[in-house]
Amino acid sequence: MVRGARQPQQPRSRLAPRLTGTVEKPPRKRKSRTEFALKEIMSSGGAEDDIPQGERKTVTDFCYLLDKSKQLFNGLRDLPQYGQKQWQSYFGRTFDVYTKLWKFQQQHRQVLDNRYGLKRWQIGEIASKIGQLYYHYYLRTSETSYLNEAFSFYSAIRQRSYYSQVNKEDRPELVVKKLRYYARFIVVCLLLNKMDVVKDLVKELSDEIEDYTHRFNTEDQVEWNLVLQEVAAFIEADPVMVLNDDNTIVITSNRLAETGAPLLEQGMIVGQLSLADALIIGNCNNQVKFSELTVDMFRMLQALEREPMNLASQMNKPGMQESADKPTRRENPHKYLLYKPTFSQLYTFLAASFKELPANSVLLIYLSATGVFPTGRSDSEGPYDFGGVLTNSNRDIINGDAIHKRNQSHKEMHCLHPGDLYPFTRKPLFIIVDSSNSVAYKNFTNLFGQPLVCLLSPTAYPKALQAVLVTVSLSS
């Protein structure tokens, strides 16, 4: 979109192959959509009989694509968040429909403007959803190149002022869409370390929220002000700045560059094991976060990624044909980001990662959570007697003390004990425990003789990062 409003390539080759022999038929509600389209035509000032058949068909086809795209997009929330295979076919269909919709509105813009009354905010909404698709595809695959694609669409919405006329309409739900767009754009820019853009977006979002709350008597004013407070705290929580010789600020990144990996120790062999899957879990009380992404989760997920490259320049854009001289693609390890998961949710994701872990691969578990300490002395010293880290109880917990004051005679049922992870040592495992009670994992037992590293780093994040990069090869 930034480069001449190019639409995303169909991600058939990367996302999912098209189902052979399958022809998608219009839904039964097509007639109602046609009637709606004809009403839009009539509202433009002309009689239905005076509308050329070709223009009438253009409007109805656009309405069908728009309706179909919304159905598929809304269906994404019903897909299981765990597992790496079930979602690919559905994502492929959704990408295909949005590609057709975006291309269609470009080719027939004049007819849609005159007969349908297409508004710029509607174009912006389509572009915003395409940006969301790329962002969620990044979350599903950990391919940082798709962050650049999401940024391209979000940036084009801002540059072309697609949402500029929303404030003139007396519809608060449209303004909320604009505010949500800003929040999503900020997340993408944070992940790409585009801090200058983040600061501009925060200022614009603040102005938009002030105008929104002033014009409409809304009940969500406090929530949107909390969004501003969260992003401001998130930016302030990582104040490290590096200056060049000319005192200009250099934006640093935790991601792995081509020449940035620490040197291996003498005798270590590259390629025996590769990091394939990672669970990054954040469940600390009163921790700085933005959009269910805590600061420590943010740093760790970047530590497990390579610097993003432009998809087009690397010839690996979805739908592009394979090239004989195309460089070998190096995949990032797949990641699950779990913000305050319950014990059952955490165990479900762990089991899914364990099941799909390829041969000669390592599963990494990063636990950043409030410590749960034993409530009393125990006669035994087993893997369930030293406490562990907290999982979400789905109840309001004011602070960590409230956890330890109840059920003094029982072990905390919402605690992830070291023994809970023992079944997963059947495969190579790398555990990082960043907690006030990380010592509970000090004597973690390797029951099955598989490669195992258990790193206790309550405060030493750089050491944890270096251990991940050195001990486990990121090369695929």
C-alpha positions as CSV (number, residue, x, y, z in Angstrom):
1,M,0.0,0.0,0.0
2,V,2.8,2.4,0.7
3,R,4.4,1.7,-2.6
4,G,1.7,2.6,-5.0
5,A,-1.1,1.1,-3.1
6,R,0.0,-2.4,-3.9
7,Q,-2.3,-5.1,-2.5
8,P,-1.1,-8.1,-0.6
9,Q,-0.1,-11.1,-2.7
10,Q,-2.3,-14.1,-2.3
11,P,-0.7,-16.2,0.3
12,R,-1.6,-19.5,-1.3
13,S,1.9,-21.0,-1.5
14,R,2.9,-20.0,2.1
15,L,-0.4,-20.1,4.0
16,A,-2.4,-22.9,2.5
17,P,-3.0,-24.6,-0.8
18,R,-6.4,-24.0,-2.4
19,L,-8.7,-26.9,-2.0
20,T,-8.6,-28.7,-5.3
21,G,-12.0,-28.9,-7.1
22,T,-13.7,-26.7,-4.6
23,V,-15.9,-23.9,-6.0
24,E,-17.2,-21.5,-3.4
25,K,-20.8,-20.8,-4.0
26,P,-22.6,-17.6,-3.0
27,P,-24.4,-18.1,0.4
28,R,-28.2,-18.3,0.5
29,K,-28.4,-14.7,1.8
30,R,-27.1,-13.4,-1.5
31,K,-30.5,-12.2,-2.4
32,S,-30.8,-10.1,0.7
33,R,-27.3,-8.6,0.0
34,T,-28.5,-7.8,-3.6
35,E,-31.6,-6.0,-2.2
36,F,-29.4,-4.0,0.1
37,A,-27.1,-3.1,-2.7
38,L,-30.0,-1.9,-4.8
39,K,-31.2,0.2,-1.9
40,E,-27.8,1.9,-1.9
41,I,-28.1,2.5,-5.6
42,M,-31.6,4.0,-5.2
43,S,-30.3,6.3,-2.4
44,S,-27.8,7.8,-4.9
45,G,-30.6,9.6,-6.7
46,G,-31.4,7.4,-9.6
47,A,-34.2,5.0,-10.4
48,E,-33.4,1.3,-10.4
49,D,-34.3,0.9,-14.0
50,D,-31.9,3.7,-15.0
51,I,-28.9,1.9,-13.5
52,P,-26.8,0.1,-16.1
53,Q,-26.7,-3.6,-15.5
54,G,-22.9,-3.6,-15.3
55,E,-22.8,-1.0,-12.5
56,R,-25.6,-2.8,-10.6
57,K,-23.5,-6.1,-10.8
58,T,-20.4,-4.2,-9.6
59,V,-22.2,-3.0,-6.5
60,T,-23.7,-6.4,-5.7
61,D,-20.4,-8.2,-6.2
62,F,-18.7,-5.7,-3.9
63,C,-21.3,-6.3,-1.3
64,Y,-20.9,-10.0,-1.5
65,L,-17.1,-9.8,-1.2
66,L,-17.5,-7.4,1.7
67,D,-20.0,-9.6,3.5
68,K,-17.8,-12.7,2.9
69,S,-14.7,-11.0,4.2
70,K,-16.4,-10.0,7.4
71,Q,-17.7,-13.6,7.9
72,L,-14.3,-15.1,7.5
73,F,-12.6,-12.4,9.6
74,N,-15.0,-12.9,12.4
75,G,-14.4,-16.6,12.2
76,L,-10.8,-16.2,13.1
77,R,-11.6,-15.8,16.7
78,D,-13.2,-19.2,16.8
79,L,-9.9,-20.9,15.6
80,P,-7.9,-22.7,18.3
81,Q,-5.0,-20.6,19.5
82,Y,-2.8,-23.6,19.9
83,G,-1.6,-25.9,17.2
84,Q,0.3,-24.9,14.1
85,K,-1.7,-26.7,11.4
86,Q,-5.5,-26.3,11.9
87,W,-5.6,-22.6,11.1
88,Q,-3.6,-22.4,7.9
89,S,-6.4,-23.3,5.5
90,Y,-8.8,-20.8,7.1
91,F,-6.2,-18.1,7.0
92,G,-5.5,-18.8,3.3
93,R,-9.2,-18.4,2.4
94,T,-9.4,-15.2,4.4
95,F,-6.4,-13.7,2.7
96,D,-7.8,-14.6,-0.7
97,V,-11.1,-12.9,-0.1
98,Y,-9.5,-9.7,1.3
99,T,-7.0,-9.7,-1.7
100,K,-10.0,-9.8,-4.1
101,L,-11.9,-7.2,-2.1
102,W,-9.0,-4.8,-2.0
103,K,-8.3,-5.2,-5.7
104,F,-12.0,-4.9,-6.6
105,Q,-12.5,-1.6,-4.8
106,Q,-9.4,-0.2,-6.5
107,Q,-10.6,-1.2,-10.0
108,H,-14.2,0.0,-9.5
109,R,-13.7,2.9,-7.2
110,Q,-15.6,5.4,-9.4
111,V,-18.7,3.2,-9.7
112,L,-18.6,2.4,-6.0
113,D,-18.3,6.0,-5.1
114,N,-21.3,7.1,-7.3
115,R,-23.6,4.1,-6.9
116,Y,-22.7,2.6,-3.5
117,G,-21.6,5.7,-1.7
118,L,-18.3,4.2,-0.7
119,K,-16.6,6.2,2.1
120,R,-13.0,6.6,2.8
121,W,-13.3,5.2,6.3
122,Q,-14.7,2.0,4.7
123,I,-11.6,1.7,2.6
124,G,-9.6,2.3,5.8
125,E,-11.4,-0.4,7.6
126,I,-10.6,-2.9,4.8
127,A,-6.9,-1.9,4.9
128,S,-6.9,-2.1,8.7
129,K,-8.2,-5.7,8.7
130,I,-5.6,-6.7,6.1
131,G,-3.0,-5.2,8.5
132,Q,-4.5,-7.3,11.3
133,L,-4.3,-10.4,9.2
134,Y,-0.6,-9.8,8.6
135,Y,-0.1,-9.1,12.3
136,H,-1.9,-12.3,13.4
137,Y,0.0,-14.2,10.8
138,Y,3.2,-13.0,12.4
139,L,1.9,-14.2,15.8
140,R,1.1,-17.6,14.3
141,T,4.4,-18.0,12.4
142,S,6.9,-15.7,14.2
143,E,8.0,-14.5,10.8
144,T,9.0,-10.9,11.5
145,S,8.7,-9.9,7.8
146,Y,4.9,-9.9,8.2
147,L,5.3,-7.1,10.8
148,N,6.6,-4.9,7.9
149,E,3.5,-5.8,5.9
150,A,1.2,-4.9,8.7
151,F,3.1,-1.6,9.2
152,S,2.8,-0.8,5.5
153,F,-1.0,-1.0,5.6
154,Y,-1.4,0.8,9.0
155,S,1.0,3.5,7.8
156,A,-0.9,4.0,4.5
157,I,-4.2,4.5,6.5
158,R,-2.6,7.3,8.4
159,Q,-0.8,8.9,5.4
160,R,-3.9,8.9,3.3
161,S,-6.2,10.0,6.1
162,Y,-8.7,7.2,5.5
163,Y,-10.3,7.9,9.0
164,S,-10.1,11.7,8.8
165,Q,-13.9,12.1,8.1
166,V,-15.0,9.8,10.9
167,N,-15.1,12.5,13.5
168,K,-17.6,14.4,11.4
169,E,-20.2,11.6,11.6
170,D,-22.4,11.3,14.6
171,R,-21.5,7.7,15.1
172,P,-19.3,6.9,18.2
173,E,-18.8,3.3,17.0
174,L,-16.8,4.6,14.0
175,V,-14.6,6.6,16.3
176,V,-13.9,3.6,18.4
177,K,-12.8,1.7,15.3
178,K,-10.4,4.6,14.7
179,L,-9.0,4.4,18.2
180,R,-8.6,0.7,18.0
181,Y,-6.7,1.1,14.8
182,Y,-4.3,3.5,16.6
183,A,-3.8,1.0,19.4
184,R,-3.0,-1.8,17.0
185,F,-0.6,0.4,15.0
186,I,1.3,1.3,18.2
187,V,1.8,-2.4,19.0
188,V,3.2,-3.1,15.6
189,C,5.6,-0.1,15.8
190,L,6.7,-1.2,19.3
191,L,7.6,-4.6,17.9
192,L,9.5,-3.0,15.0
193,N,11.3,-0.6,17.4
194,K,9.9,2.5,15.5
195,M,9.9,4.6,18.7
196,D,9.6,8.0,16.8
197,V,6.5,6.8,15.1
198,V,5.1,5.4,18.4
199,K,5.5,8.8,20.1
200,D,3.6,10.5,17.2
201,L,0.9,7.9,17.3
202,V,0.5,8.3,21.1
203,K,0.1,12.0,20.7
204,E,-2.5,11.6,18.0
205,L,-4.3,8.9,20.0
206,S,-4.5,11.2,23.0
207,D,-6.0,14.0,20.9
208,E,-8.5,11.6,19.4
209,I,-9.5,10.2,22.8
210,E,-10.0,13.7,24.1
211,D,-12.2,14.7,21.2
212,Y,-14.1,11.4,21.4
213,T,-14.9,11.8,25.1
214,H,-15.8,15.5,24.7
215,R,-18.3,14.8,21.8
216,F,-19.9,11.7,23.2
217,N,-21.1,10.9,26.6
218,T,-19.3,7.6,26.7
219,E,-18.8,5.0,29.5
220,D,-15.4,3.9,28.2
221,Q,-13.5,7.1,28.8
222,V,-11.6,5.6,31.7
223,E,-10.7,2.5,29.7
224,W,-9.2,4.6,26.9
225,N,-7.3,6.8,29.3
226,L,-5.9,3.6,30.8
227,V,-4.7,2.6,27.4
228,L,-2.7,5.9,27.2
229,Q,-1.3,5.3,30.6
230,E,-0.2,1.8,29.7
231,V,1.6,2.7,26.6
232,A,3.3,5.6,28.3
233,A,4.5,3.3,31.1
234,F,5.6,0.7,28.6
235,I,7.8,3.2,26.7
236,E,9.2,4.6,30.0
237,A,10.0,1.1,31.3
238,D,12.7,0.6,28.7
239,P,14.7,3.8,28.9
240,V,18.1,2.5,27.6
241,M,19.5,4.9,25.0
242,V,22.7,4.6,23.0
243,L,24.4,7.6,21.5
244,N,26.6,7.8,18.4
245,D,29.7,9.9,18.3
246,D,27.6,12.9,17.2
247,N,25.3,12.4,20.1
248,T,22.4,11.1,18.0
249,I,20.2,8.4,19.5
250,V,20.6,4.9,18.2
251,I,17.6,2.6,18.4
252,T,18.8,-0.7,19.8
253,S,17.1,-4.0,19.2
254,N,17.1,-7.3,21.2
255,R,16.7,-9.2,17.9
256,L,19.4,-11.4,16.5
257,A,21.4,-9.8,13.7
258,E,23.5,-11.7,11.2
259,T,26.7,-11.0,13.1
260,G,25.2,-10.4,16.5
261,A,25.1,-13.9,18.0
262,P,27.6,-14.5,20.8
263,L,30.5,-16.8,20.0
264,L,30.1,-20.5,20.9
265,E,32.4,-21.9,23.6
266,Q,35.2,-24.2,22.5
267,G,34.0,-27.7,21.7
268,M,30.3,-26.7,21.1
269,I,28.8,-28.0,17.9
270,V,26.2,-26.1,15.9
271,G,23.2,-27.8,14.4
272,Q,22.7,-30.8,16.8
273,L,19.5,-29.2,18.2
274,S,17.5,-26.3,17.0
275,L,15.0,-24.1,18.9
276,A,11.6,-24.9,17.3
277,D,9.0,-23.8,19.8
278,A,8.8,-21.4,22.7
279,L,6.1,-20.5,25.3
280,I,6.6,-17.0,26.7
281,I,4.4,-16.6,29.8
282,G,3.8,-13.4,31.8
283,N,1.9,-13.4,35.0
284,C,3.5,-10.9,37.4
285,N,1.4,-8.7,39.6
286,N,1.3,-5.0,38.8
287,Q,3.7,-5.4,35.9
288,V,4.0,-2.8,33.1
289,K,2.2,-4.1,30.0
290,F,0.4,-3.0,26.9
291,S,-2.2,-5.0,25.0
292,E,-1.5,-8.1,27.0
293,L,2.2,-7.9,26.3
294,T,4.4,-7.3,29.3
295,V,7.8,-5.7,29.1
296,D,9.7,-8.9,29.8
297,M,7.5,-10.9,27.3
298,F,8.3,-8.2,24.8
299,R,12.0,-8.4,25.3
300,M,12.1,-12.2,25.3
301,L,10.1,-12.6,22.1
302,Q,12.5,-10.2,20.3
303,A,15.5,-12.2,21.7
304,L,14.1,-15.2,19.9
305,E,13.7,-13.5,16.5
306,R,15.9,-12.3,13.7
307,E,15.8,-8.8,12.4
308,P,12.8,-8.5,10.0
309,M,13.4,-8.1,6.3
310,N,11.2,-6.8,3.6
311,L,9.2,-9.7,2.1
312,A,9.4,-8.4,-1.5
313,S,13.1,-8.0,-1.4
314,Q,13.6,-11.5,-0.1
315,M,11.3,-13.1,-2.7
316,N,9.3,-15.0,-0.1
317,K,6.1,-13.0,-0.1
318,P,3.0,-15.2,0.2
319,G,2.0,-16.4,-3.3
320,M,5.3,-15.7,-4.9
321,Q,6.7,-18.6,-7.0
322,E,9.8,-20.3,-5.7
323,S,13.0,-19.1,-7.3
324,A,15.9,-21.3,-8.2
325,D,18.4,-18.8,-6.9
326,K,16.3,-17.9,-3.8
327,P,18.4,-17.9,-0.6
328,T,17.6,-20.5,1.9
329,R,14.9,-19.2,4.3
330,R,15.8,-19.4,8.0
331,E,12.7,-19.7,10.1
332,N,12.3,-18.1,13.6
333,P,11.2,-20.5,16.3
334,H,7.4,-20.6,16.7
335,K,6.2,-18.8,19.8
336,Y,3.1,-18.7,22.0
337,L,2.6,-15.5,24.0
338,L,0.5,-16.3,27.1
339,Y,-0.6,-13.4,29.3
340,K,-1.8,-14.5,32.7
341,P,-2.9,-18.0,31.5
342,T,-4.8,-20.3,33.9
343,F,-3.1,-23.6,34.8
344,S,-5.3,-25.5,32.4
345,Q,-4.6,-23.1,29.5
346,L,-0.9,-23.2,30.1
347,Y,-0.9,-27.0,30.2
348,T,-3.0,-27.2,27.0
349,F,-0.5,-25.0,25.1
350,L,2.4,-27.0,26.6
351,A,0.9,-30.2,25.4
352,A,0.2,-28.9,21.9
353,S,3.8,-27.7,21.6
354,F,5.2,-30.9,23.0
355,K,3.1,-32.9,20.5
356,E,4.2,-30.9,17.5
357,L,7.8,-30.5,18.4
358,P,9.9,-31.8,15.5
359,A,12.8,-34.3,15.9
360,N,16.1,-32.9,17.1
361,S,14.3,-29.7,18.4
362,V,14.1,-27.9,21.7
363,L,11.0,-26.5,23.4
364,L,11.7,-23.3,25.4
365,I,9.5,-22.3,28.4
366,Y,10.0,-18.7,29.7
367,L,8.2,-18.2,33.0
368,S,7.9,-14.6,34.2
369,A,5.5,-14.8,37.1
370,T,4.9,-14.0,40.7
371,G,6.4,-16.5,43.1
372,V,4.2,-18.8,45.2
373,F,6.0,-20.0,48.3
374,P,5.2,-23.0,50.5
375,T,2.8,-22.2,53.3
376,G,4.5,-24.3,55.9
377,R,7.2,-26.9,56.7
378,S,6.9,-30.2,54.9
379,D,8.3,-33.6,55.9
380,S,9.3,-34.3,52.3
381,E,11.3,-32.3,49.8
382,G,9.6,-33.3,46.6
383,P,8.9,-31.3,43.4
384,Y,5.6,-30.0,44.9
385,D,7.0,-28.9,48.3
386,F,8.9,-25.7,47.3
387,G,6.1,-23.8,45.7
388,G,6.6,-22.4,42.2
389,V,5.1,-19.6,40.1
390,L,1.6,-18.3,39.9
391,T,-0.9,-19.0,37.2
392,N,-4.1,-17.1,36.7
393,S,-6.9,-18.0,39.1
394,N,-9.6,-16.0,37.2
395,R,-10.3,-14.2,40.4
396,D,-9.3,-10.7,41.5
397,I,-6.0,-10.8,43.4
398,I,-4.9,-7.6,44.8
399,N,-1.4,-8.7,45.5
400,G,0.7,-11.7,46.1
401,D,0.1,-11.7,49.8
402,A,-3.5,-12.6,49.3
403,I,-2.4,-15.9,47.7
404,H,-0.6,-17.1,50.7
405,K,-3.2,-16.1,53.3
406,R,-5.8,-18.5,52.2
407,N,-5.8,-22.3,52.3
408,Q,-2.9,-22.5,54.7
409,S,-3.2,-26.2,55.0
410,H,-3.3,-26.9,51.2
411,K,-0.9,-26.3,48.3
412,E,-1.8,-23.4,46.0
413,M,-3.9,-25.0,43.2
414,H,-3.0,-22.2,40.8
415,C,0.7,-22.7,41.2
416,L,2.9,-24.2,38.5
417,H,5.2,-26.5,40.5
418,P,8.5,-27.9,39.1
419,G,6.9,-31.3,39.1
420,D,4.2,-30.1,36.7
421,L,6.9,-29.8,34.0
422,Y,8.5,-33.2,34.5
423,P,6.3,-35.0,31.9
424,F,7.7,-32.7,29.2
425,T,11.3,-33.6,29.9
426,R,10.7,-36.5,27.5
427,K,11.9,-34.2,24.8
428,P,14.7,-31.6,24.9
429,L,13.7,-28.7,27.1
430,F,15.0,-25.2,28.0
431,I,13.4,-23.6,31.0
432,I,13.9,-20.0,32.1
433,V,12.3,-19.0,35.4
434,D,12.2,-15.3,36.1
435,S,10.4,-15.1,39.4
436,S,10.9,-14.3,43.1
437,N,10.6,-18.0,43.8
438,S,12.8,-19.3,40.9
439,V,14.8,-21.2,43.5
440,A,11.9,-23.7,43.7
441,Y,13.2,-25.0,40.3
442,K,16.8,-25.2,41.6
443,N,16.8,-29.0,41.8
444,F,14.8,-29.6,38.7
445,T,15.1,-33.3,37.9
446,N,15.9,-34.7,34.4
447,L,13.9,-37.9,34.5
448,F,14.3,-39.1,30.9
449,G,17.9,-38.2,30.1
450,Q,17.0,-35.8,27.3
451,P,18.9,-32.5,26.9
452,L,17.7,-30.1,29.6
453,V,18.7,-26.6,30.7
454,C,16.9,-24.9,33.7
455,L,18.1,-21.3,34.0
456,L,17.1,-19.3,37.1
457,S,17.2,-15.6,36.4
458,P,15.1,-13.6,38.8
459,T,16.9,-10.4,37.8
460,A,19.6,-11.1,35.2
461,Y,17.8,-10.9,31.9
462,P,20.9,-10.3,29.8
463,K,22.4,-13.6,31.1
464,A,19.2,-15.4,30.2
465,L,19.3,-13.9,26.7
466,Q,22.9,-14.9,26.2
467,A,22.3,-18.4,27.4
468,V,19.4,-18.8,25.0
469,L,21.4,-17.7,22.0
470,V,24.6,-19.6,22.9
471,T,23.2,-22.9,24.2
472,V,20.5,-23.5,21.6
473,S,21.3,-22.9,18.0
474,L,18.7,-20.7,16.1
475,S,19.8,-22.1,12.8
476,S,17.3,-24.2,11.0
